[in-house]
Amino acid sequence: MDITMILAVVAVLSAWGVTALALRRWGPGRARRRTRCPRAGKQAKVMVEQQEADFASLVVTDVVSCSLFPNAPLTCEKECFRRL
C-alpha cells in the first residue's frame, strides 16, 4: 500500500472514532448534573436520563439517582426534575 492510502484510512478511522466519542459524551443517555434540592435545600449531584426531543436538542426524562440518597431508591417526589 502507498503511504497516502494508509494516511487516508487512518484519517477516516480517526474521524469515526471522534464522532462516536462525541455522541457518547454529549448524546442521549445518562448524564450527571448538579442542582439544588428544593426539599433539602442543599446542592445535589443527580444522574438523569436524557432523550432526544427534537433534532439536536436533549430533554431530561427522569432522575435516576441522587447524592442525597446514596445507595437507596429515590423516595422523594423528584421536585428537582423541574430545575434540570
Order of alpha helices (4+ residues) and beta strands (2+ residues): alpha-beta-beta-beta
